[in-house]
Amino acid sequence: MSELRLNQVTREWVIIASERAKRPIDFMNSRSERPQSPPFLSSCPFCPGNEHRTPAERFRIPADGGWKIRVVSNKYPALTDGEKKRAAEGFRRSVTGVGIHEVIIESSIHNMSISSMEQADVAEIVRTYKRRFLQAHKDPRVEHVIIFKNHGEGAGTTLDHPHTQLIGTPVVPVQFRERVQSAMHYFDDTGECLLCAILRKEIEEGVRVLNDTEHFLTFIPYAALSPFHTWIFPKRHSAVFSSITEDEITDLAFHLMTILSKFYRGLDDPDFNYVIKSSRPEDDGNEYCHWYLSIVPRLTKAAGFELGSGMYINTSLPEKSAEFIRSVKVE
């Protein structure tokens, strides 16, 4: 029989459709094999030698006369420079589309991926995320910063070269605001951070845990919104991603490269998105917010029921998915 589970973080009900459940191996990439990319592509604007084809460079980490990581403005930004203005006309509200939209080019090698990088290189990427997150929040027009990665056409990417994006918005997204309010309500009721409570419970049960180290826990949540939907939680309570320490950066790099390697091998390089969910630097120290990283393999598509109800149907039992991913061996 199917079961409805409540995702306490998102406050969304999920139908765990056991009657329609697939074996974890059935979620392996079924499309035609992804073409093999070369280490350098002359037509790629992110490859070395094509730096003039990208907009203004905002940051770089040099390496051997070249670069290891570059940060540039997005050529086709969702938000642009300008003055932030609000307008109200009757029930209509608007804000000028100002903000920040950056591209973090993660490697000079065109066919590199986090799943195949050295841990030190992944840590350098996380360190760059932290730098750009803090820099974006210095802009008085910015109310919220989202760091996200799209991998594969099904996840929204248009360039294969490894990269992440950062967008600083002039408003706080409703989704994030509602999750903060949910965390506040839980704290008011219990005196405890919701994510800290989830961490403790997941460690205690163990059946959905994928990786457990000193500083982080990677697991598939009890009410995963979709197959193999995965969260990486910092064990130290912290509301803000930018409070991450050097030891935690190294540990997060290990978790990120490990789970993406397992997805690559176990699910045959699926399309995926990952997003860092974090409060603002000035919110650091509050007792109810807790930042985390969410990874969503794009193995299914939302259809009419999801769009009409706001509820998700997950055809993969989280406990079975976790068991499968744990069984995938990576170096």
MARFIDREN-154377 format. One record per residue (C-alpha): x, y, z; residue number from 1. Coordinates in Angstrom, 1 decimal, m for minus. Example, Ala and Ser with C-alpha at 12.3 -4.5 7.8 and 13.67 -1.06 7.14 Angstrom:
# MARFIDREN-154377
REC	px	py	pz	n
REC	12.3	m4.5	7.8	1;
REC	13.7	m1.1	7.1	2;
# end
This chain:
# MARFIDREN-154377
REC	px	py	pz	n
REC	0.0	0.0	0.0	1;
REC	1.2	3.5	m0.8	2;
REC	2.1	5.8	2.1	3;
REC	2.0	9.6	2.5	4;
REC	5.0	11.1	4.3	5;
REC	5.4	14.7	5.4	6;
REC	8.7	16.4	4.6	7;
REC	9.2	18.5	7.7	8;
REC	11.7	20.9	6.1	9;
REC	9.6	21.8	3.1	10;
REC	6.2	21.1	4.7	11;
REC	5.2	19.2	1.6	12;
REC	3.4	15.8	1.5	13;
REC	5.0	13.1	m0.6	14;
REC	3.2	10.0	m1.8	15;
REC	5.7	7.0	m1.6	16;
REC	4.0	5.0	m4.3	17;
REC	5.0	1.5	m3.3	18;
REC	2.5	0.0	m5.7	19;
REC	4.4	1.7	m8.6	20;
REC	7.8	1.5	m7.0	21;
REC	10.7	0.7	m9.2	22;
REC	13.9	m1.1	m8.3	23;
REC	16.8	1.4	m7.7	24;
REC	18.6	0.0	m10.7	25;
REC	15.6	0.8	m12.9	26;
REC	16.4	4.5	m12.5	27;
REC	19.7	4.2	m14.3	28;
REC	20.1	6.6	m17.2	29;
REC	18.0	5.1	m20.0	30;
REC	18.7	7.7	m22.7	31;
REC	21.3	7.2	m25.4	32;
REC	24.9	7.4	m24.1	33;
REC	26.1	10.9	m23.3	34;
REC	28.7	11.9	m26.0	35;
REC	32.3	11.9	m24.6	36;
REC	33.6	15.5	m24.4	37;
REC	37.2	16.4	m25.0	38;
REC	39.4	18.1	m22.4	39;
REC	39.5	21.2	m24.6	40;
REC	36.9	22.5	m27.0	41;
REC	37.7	25.5	m29.2	42;
REC	34.1	26.6	m29.4	43;
REC	33.6	26.6	m25.6	44;
REC	33.8	30.1	m24.1	45;
REC	34.8	28.7	m20.7	46;
REC	37.9	26.9	m22.1	47;
REC	41.4	28.4	m21.7	48;
REC	42.3	30.8	m24.5	49;
REC	38.7	31.9	m24.9	50;
REC	38.6	34.2	m21.9	51;
REC	37.8	37.1	m24.2	52;
REC	34.5	35.5	m25.0	53;
REC	33.2	35.7	m21.5	54;
REC	31.9	38.9	m19.8	55;
REC	33.9	40.7	m17.1	56;
REC	36.0	38.5	m14.8	57;
REC	35.3	39.0	m11.2	58;
REC	37.6	36.6	m9.5	59;
REC	40.2	33.9	m10.4	60;
REC	42.5	31.4	m8.8	61;
REC	45.7	31.2	m10.9	62;
REC	47.6	28.0	m11.7	63;
REC	50.7	27.4	m13.8	64;
REC	50.5	30.6	m15.8	65;
REC	46.8	30.0	m16.4	66;
REC	43.9	29.6	m14.0	67;
REC	42.2	26.9	m12.0	68;
REC	38.9	28.6	m11.3	69;
REC	37.4	31.7	m12.8	70;
REC	34.3	33.7	m11.8	71;
REC	32.6	35.8	m14.5	72;
REC	29.4	37.7	m15.0	73;
REC	26.7	35.7	m16.7	74;
REC	26.5	36.7	m20.4	75;
REC	22.7	36.3	m20.3	76;
REC	21.9	37.4	m16.7	77;
REC	18.5	36.9	m15.1	78;
REC	19.2	40.0	m13.0	79;
REC	21.3	43.0	m14.1	80;
REC	23.0	46.1	m12.6	81;
REC	20.9	49.2	m11.9	82;
REC	18.9	50.9	m9.2	83;
REC	16.5	48.9	m7.0	84;
REC	13.1	50.4	m7.0	85;
REC	9.8	49.1	m5.7	86;
REC	6.4	49.9	m7.3	87;
REC	2.9	49.5	m6.1	88;
REC	m0.3	50.0	m8.1	89;
REC	m3.4	48.7	m6.5	90;
REC	m2.8	45.1	m5.9	91;
REC	0.1	44.9	m8.2	92;
REC	3.7	44.9	m6.8	93;
REC	7.0	45.0	m8.7	94;
REC	10.7	45.4	m8.1	95;
REC	13.3	46.4	m10.8	96;
REC	15.2	43.3	m12.0	97;
REC	18.5	44.2	m10.4	98;
REC	20.9	41.9	m8.7	99;
REC	23.9	39.6	m9.3	100;
REC	24.3	36.7	m11.7	101;
REC	27.7	35.1	m11.8	102;
REC	29.2	31.9	m13.3	103;
REC	31.8	30.0	m11.3	104;
REC	33.9	28.1	m13.9	105;
REC	35.1	25.2	m11.8	106;
REC	38.0	23.9	m13.9	107;
REC	40.0	24.8	m17.0	108;
REC	39.5	21.2	m18.2	109;
REC	36.3	21.0	m20.4	110;
REC	35.4	17.4	m19.5	111;
REC	36.2	17.5	m15.8	112;
REC	33.5	17.0	m13.2	113;
REC	33.3	17.1	m9.4	114;
REC	32.8	13.4	m9.4	115;
REC	36.3	12.8	m10.9	116;
REC	38.2	15.7	m9.3	117;
REC	40.8	15.5	m6.5	118;
REC	39.4	16.4	m3.1	119;
REC	41.6	19.4	m2.8	120;
REC	40.2	20.8	m6.1	121;
REC	36.6	20.3	m4.9	122;
REC	37.5	22.1	m1.6	123;
REC	38.8	25.0	m3.7	124;
REC	35.5	25.2	m5.4	125;
REC	33.6	25.2	m2.1	126;
REC	36.0	27.9	m0.9	127;
REC	35.2	30.0	m4.0	128;
REC	31.5	29.5	m3.2	129;
REC	32.0	31.0	0.2	130;
REC	34.0	34.0	m1.1	131;
REC	31.4	34.8	m3.7	132;
REC	28.5	34.3	m1.3	133;
REC	30.0	36.8	1.1	134;
REC	30.9	39.2	m1.7	135;
REC	27.3	39.1	m3.1	136;
REC	25.8	39.9	0.3	137;
REC	27.8	43.1	0.5	138;
REC	25.6	44.5	m2.3	139;
REC	22.8	46.5	m0.5	140;
REC	20.4	45.6	m3.2	141;
REC	20.7	41.8	m2.6	142;
REC	18.3	40.2	m0.1	143;
REC	19.0	36.5	m0.9	144;
REC	21.8	34.5	m2.5	145;
REC	21.4	31.2	m4.3	146;
REC	24.3	29.0	m5.3	147;
REC	23.2	26.3	m7.7	148;
REC	24.6	23.8	m10.2	149;
REC	22.8	22.4	m13.3	150;
REC	24.3	19.2	m14.7	151;
REC	22.9	17.8	m18.0	152;
REC	20.3	19.1	m20.4	153;
REC	17.4	17.7	m18.3	154;
REC	18.7	19.9	m15.4	155;
REC	18.8	23.1	m17.5	156;
REC	22.4	23.3	m18.5	157;
REC	23.4	24.7	m21.9	158;
REC	27.2	24.4	m21.6	159;
REC	29.0	21.1	m20.7	160;
REC	32.0	22.8	m19.2	161;
REC	31.9	22.4	m15.4	162;
REC	30.4	25.4	m13.8	163;
REC	28.1	26.6	m11.0	164;
REC	25.9	29.8	m10.9	165;
REC	25.3	32.4	m8.2	166;
REC	22.3	34.7	m8.2	167;
REC	21.7	37.4	m5.7	168;
REC	18.0	38.5	m5.8	169;
REC	16.5	41.8	m4.6	170;
REC	13.7	39.9	m2.7	171;
REC	13.6	36.9	m0.5	172;
REC	12.0	34.0	m2.4	173;
REC	8.7	32.8	m0.9	174;
REC	9.9	29.2	m0.8	175;
REC	12.9	30.1	1.5	176;
REC	10.8	32.5	3.6	177;
REC	8.2	29.7	4.3	178;
REC	10.9	27.2	5.3	179;
REC	12.4	29.7	7.7	180;
REC	8.9	30.3	9.2	181;
REC	8.5	26.5	9.5	182;
REC	11.8	26.2	11.3	183;
REC	10.8	29.1	13.6	184;
REC	7.6	27.4	14.5	185;
REC	9.4	24.1	15.3	186;
REC	11.9	25.9	17.5	187;
REC	9.1	27.8	19.3	188;
REC	7.3	24.4	20.0	189;
REC	10.4	22.4	21.0	190;
REC	13.3	24.7	21.7	191;
REC	15.4	22.9	19.2	192;
REC	16.5	23.4	15.6	193;
REC	14.4	21.3	13.2	194;
REC	17.4	20.2	11.1	195;
REC	19.5	19.3	14.2	196;
REC	16.6	17.1	15.3	197;
REC	16.4	15.5	11.8	198;
REC	20.2	14.9	11.9	199;
REC	20.0	13.1	15.2	200;
REC	17.1	10.9	14.1	201;
REC	18.7	10.0	10.7	202;
REC	22.0	9.0	12.5	203;
REC	20.0	7.0	15.0	204;
REC	18.1	5.0	12.4	205;
REC	20.9	4.8	9.9	206;
REC	18.8	3.3	7.1	207;
REC	18.8	6.3	4.9	208;
REC	22.4	7.5	5.6	209;
REC	24.8	7.5	2.7	210;
REC	27.9	9.0	4.3	211;
REC	28.6	10.0	7.9	212;
REC	31.8	11.9	8.9	213;
REC	32.9	14.3	11.6	214;
REC	31.4	17.4	10.1	215;
REC	28.6	16.3	7.7	216;
REC	25.9	13.7	7.1	217;
REC	24.7	12.8	3.6	218;
REC	21.4	11.0	3.5	219;
REC	18.2	10.5	1.5	220;
REC	15.4	12.1	3.6	221;
REC	12.4	10.1	5.0	222;
REC	10.0	12.0	2.8	223;
REC	12.3	12.5	m0.3	224;
REC	10.4	14.5	m2.8	225;
REC	11.8	12.5	m5.7	226;
REC	13.9	9.4	m6.4	227;
REC	17.4	9.7	m4.8	228;
REC	16.7	13.3	m3.7	229;
REC	19.7	13.8	m1.3	230;
REC	20.6	16.2	1.5	231;
REC	24.0	17.0	2.9	232;
REC	23.6	18.5	6.4	233;
REC	26.4	20.1	8.5	234;
REC	26.5	18.6	11.9	235;
REC	27.5	21.9	13.6	236;
REC	24.4	24.1	14.0	237;
REC	24.9	27.1	11.7	238;
REC	22.3	29.3	9.9	239;
REC	24.7	30.5	7.2	240;
REC	26.9	28.7	4.7	241;
REC	29.6	31.3	4.9	242;
REC	30.4	30.3	8.5	243;
REC	31.9	27.1	7.2	244;
REC	35.4	26.4	8.6	245;
REC	38.4	25.1	6.7	246;
REC	38.0	21.7	8.2	247;
REC	34.4	21.7	7.2	248;
REC	35.2	22.8	3.6	249;
REC	37.5	19.8	3.2	250;
REC	34.9	17.4	4.7	251;
REC	32.1	18.9	2.5	252;
REC	34.3	18.4	m0.6	253;
REC	34.6	14.7	0.4	254;
REC	30.8	14.3	0.7	255;
REC	30.1	16.1	m2.5	256;
REC	32.6	14.3	m4.6	257;
REC	31.6	10.9	m3.1	258;
REC	27.9	11.2	m3.6	259;
REC	28.3	12.6	m7.2	260;
REC	30.7	9.7	m7.9	261;
REC	28.1	7.2	m6.6	262;
REC	25.4	8.8	m8.8	263;
REC	27.7	8.7	m11.8	264;
REC	28.5	5.0	m11.4	265;
REC	25.3	3.8	m9.9	266;
REC	22.8	5.8	m11.9	267;
REC	24.9	6.2	m15.1	268;
REC	25.7	9.9	m14.9	269;
REC	22.2	11.3	m14.4	270;
REC	21.2	14.9	m14.9	271;
REC	21.0	16.7	m11.6	272;
REC	20.8	20.0	m9.8	273;
REC	22.2	20.9	m6.5	274;
REC	21.5	24.0	m4.4	275;
REC	23.0	25.5	m1.2	276;
REC	20.1	26.6	1.0	277;
REC	21.4	29.3	3.4	278;
REC	20.3	32.4	5.4	279;
REC	22.1	35.7	5.1	280;
REC	25.5	36.3	6.9	281;
REC	23.8	38.8	9.3	282;
REC	21.5	35.9	10.4	283;
REC	24.5	33.9	11.6	284;
REC	24.0	32.8	15.2	285;
REC	20.2	32.4	15.2	286;
REC	19.1	29.1	16.8	287;
REC	16.4	27.9	14.3	288;
REC	17.9	28.2	10.8	289;
REC	20.4	25.6	9.6	290;
REC	22.0	25.7	6.1	291;
REC	22.3	22.6	4.0	292;
REC	23.0	21.4	0.4	293;
REC	20.3	19.6	m1.6	294;
REC	21.0	17.4	m4.6	295;
REC	18.2	16.4	m7.0	296;
REC	18.9	13.8	m9.7	297;
REC	16.5	14.5	m12.6	298;
REC	15.2	10.9	m12.9	299;
REC	11.4	11.7	m13.1	300;
REC	9.3	14.6	m14.3	301;
REC	6.5	16.5	m12.6	302;
REC	3.2	15.9	m14.2	303;
REC	m0.4	17.1	m13.9	304;
REC	m0.9	15.8	m10.3	305;
REC	2.2	17.5	m9.0	306;
REC	1.3	20.7	m10.7	307;
REC	m2.3	20.6	m9.6	308;
REC	m1.8	19.5	m6.0	309;
REC	1.7	20.7	m5.0	310;
REC	2.3	17.1	m3.8	311;
REC	5.0	14.8	m5.1	312;
REC	4.8	11.2	m6.1	313;
REC	8.0	9.3	m5.4	314;
REC	8.2	5.9	m7.0	315;
REC	11.4	5.0	m5.1	316;
REC	11.4	4.0	m1.5	317;
REC	14.0	6.2	0.2	318;
REC	15.3	3.3	2.4	319;
REC	15.8	1.1	m0.7	320;
REC	17.4	4.0	m2.6	321;
REC	19.9	4.6	0.2	322;
REC	20.7	0.9	0.4	323;
REC	21.5	0.9	m3.3	324;
REC	23.7	4.0	m3.2	325;
REC	25.6	2.6	m0.2	326;
REC	26.4	m0.5	m2.3	327;
REC	27.9	1.5	m5.1	328;
REC	31.7	1.4	m4.8	329;
REC	33.9	4.4	m5.7	330;
REC	37.5	5.1	m5.3	331;
# end
